[in-house]
Amino acid sequence: MREEGAMKVAVSSTGSELTSAVDPRFGRAPWFLFVDTETGDSEALDNGASAGAGSGAGIGAAEAVIRRGATHVLTGHCGPNAFRALSAAGVTVVVGASGTVGEAIEALKSGEMETANGPDVAGHSGM
C-alpha cells in the first residue's frame, strides 16, 4: 500500500515518543501517537482508560482514535469489534506494524505495509 498525500495516522505505542516501540495490541496499548505524515507533527494520547478496561478496550480505543480524526491506524493486531468500529468510520486499518513508531510510519509511507481486510485476532470477552 503506497499512500499519497497527507494522512493522520494513529499508532498503538508503548510510550509517548516517535522513538517508542509500536505496541502490538490496539485496544490495550498504553499510548496512541497521532502523526501527520505531511508535516511530521505528532501528538500523544494516553490510552490508560481503555487499556485498563475489563472489556470493551478495543471499542473505547477506536472511539478515541476516531474522535481525534485519524485516517489510518497502524498497530500490531486488531480485534473484530475495534476493526468494525474503525472501518465503519472510514479509518484504514494496517496491522503487522513493529519497530518504533517512527519506523512504522516510514514503512507505511514507503508502501511496505498492506491494509487489513479484517481483524487478525479474535475478540476478548473481558480480562
C-alpha positions as CSV (number, residue, x, y, z in Angstrom):
1,M,0.0,0.0,0.0
2,R,1.6,3.3,-1.1
3,E,-0.2,6.3,0.3
4,E,-0.1,9.6,-1.4
5,G,-0.9,12.9,0.3
6,A,-1.4,13.7,4.0
7,M,-2.5,11.1,6.4
8,K,-3.3,11.4,10.1
9,V,-2.0,8.1,11.4
10,A,-2.8,6.8,14.9
11,V,-0.1,4.3,16.0
12,S,-0.5,2.0,19.1
13,S,2.5,2.6,21.2
14,T,4.3,1.7,24.4
15,G,5.2,5.3,25.0
16,S,4.6,8.9,24.0
17,E,7.5,9.5,21.6
18,L,8.3,8.6,18.0
19,T,11.2,6.5,19.3
20,S,8.8,4.4,21.4
21,A,8.0,0.9,20.3
22,V,4.8,0.0,18.5
23,D,2.6,-1.8,20.9
24,P,1.2,-5.0,19.2
25,R,-2.1,-4.5,20.9
26,F,-4.6,-2.0,19.6
27,G,-7.2,-1.6,22.4
28,R,-4.8,-2.2,25.3
29,A,-1.9,-0.1,24.1
30,P,-0.9,2.4,26.8
31,W,-0.5,5.2,24.2
32,F,-1.5,6.3,20.7
33,L,0.7,8.6,18.7
34,F,-1.1,10.7,16.1
35,V,1.3,11.6,13.3
36,D,0.6,14.0,10.4
37,T,2.6,12.4,7.6
38,E,2.8,15.7,5.7
39,T,4.1,17.9,8.4
40,G,5.7,15.3,10.7
41,D,3.8,16.8,13.7
42,S,2.9,14.3,16.4
43,E,0.6,14.2,19.4
44,A,0.4,11.6,22.1
45,L,-2.8,10.3,23.7
46,D,-2.8,8.4,26.9
47,N,-5.0,5.3,26.4
48,G,-4.9,4.3,30.0
49,A,-8.7,4.3,30.4
50,S,-9.3,1.9,27.5
51,A,-6.1,-0.2,28.2
52,G,-7.3,-0.9,31.8
53,A,-10.9,-1.6,30.9
54,G,-12.3,-5.0,31.9
55,S,-13.9,-5.3,28.5
56,G,-14.6,-3.1,25.5
57,A,-11.0,-1.9,25.3
58,G,-10.9,-2.1,21.5
59,I,-14.1,-0.1,21.0
60,G,-13.1,2.5,23.6
61,A,-9.7,2.9,21.8
62,A,-11.4,3.0,18.4
63,E,-13.7,5.8,19.6
64,A,-10.8,7.8,20.9
65,V,-8.9,7.4,17.6
66,I,-12.0,8.4,15.5
67,R,-12.7,11.4,17.7
68,R,-9.1,12.6,17.0
69,G,-9.7,12.5,13.3
70,A,-7.3,9.7,12.4
71,T,-7.4,8.5,8.7
72,H,-5.3,5.4,9.4
73,V,-4.4,3.1,12.3
74,L,-1.1,1.3,12.5
75,T,-0.9,-1.5,15.0
76,G,0.4,-5.0,15.5
77,H,-3.0,-6.6,15.8
78,C,-6.7,-5.5,15.7
79,G,-9.7,-7.4,17.0
80,P,-13.1,-7.7,15.4
81,N,-15.0,-5.0,17.5
82,A,-12.3,-2.4,17.0
83,F,-11.9,-3.3,13.3
84,R,-15.7,-2.9,12.7
85,A,-15.8,0.5,14.5
86,L,-12.8,1.8,12.7
87,S,-13.9,0.6,9.3
88,A,-17.4,2.0,9.8
89,A,-15.9,5.4,10.4
90,G,-13.8,5.2,7.3
91,V,-10.5,4.6,9.1
92,T,-8.0,2.4,7.2
93,V,-6.5,-0.3,9.5
94,V,-3.0,-1.6,8.9
95,V,-1.7,-4.5,11.1
96,G,1.7,-6.1,11.4
97,A,3.4,-2.9,12.5
98,S,6.6,-3.3,14.5
99,G,9.7,-1.4,15.5
100,T,9.5,2.2,16.6
101,V,6.5,4.4,15.8
102,G,8.8,6.4,13.5
103,E,9.9,3.3,11.7
104,A,6.3,2.1,11.3
105,I,5.2,5.5,9.8
106,E,8.1,5.3,7.3
107,A,7.2,1.8,6.3
108,L,3.6,2.9,5.7
109,K,4.7,5.9,3.7
110,S,7.1,3.8,1.5
111,G,4.4,1.2,0.7
112,E,5.8,-1.6,2.7
113,M,2.6,-2.3,4.7
114,E,-0.7,-3.6,3.5
115,T,-4.2,-2.6,4.5
116,A,-6.0,-5.2,6.6
117,N,-9.1,-6.7,5.1
118,G,-10.5,-7.8,8.5
119,P,-9.4,-8.4,12.1
120,D,-6.4,-10.5,12.6
121,V,-7.1,-11.7,16.2
122,A,-10.2,-13.0,18.0
123,G,-12.2,-10.7,20.3
124,H,-11.9,-10.8,24.0
125,S,-14.7,-11.1,26.5
126,G,-13.0,-9.4,29.4
127,M,-9.7,-10.0,31.1
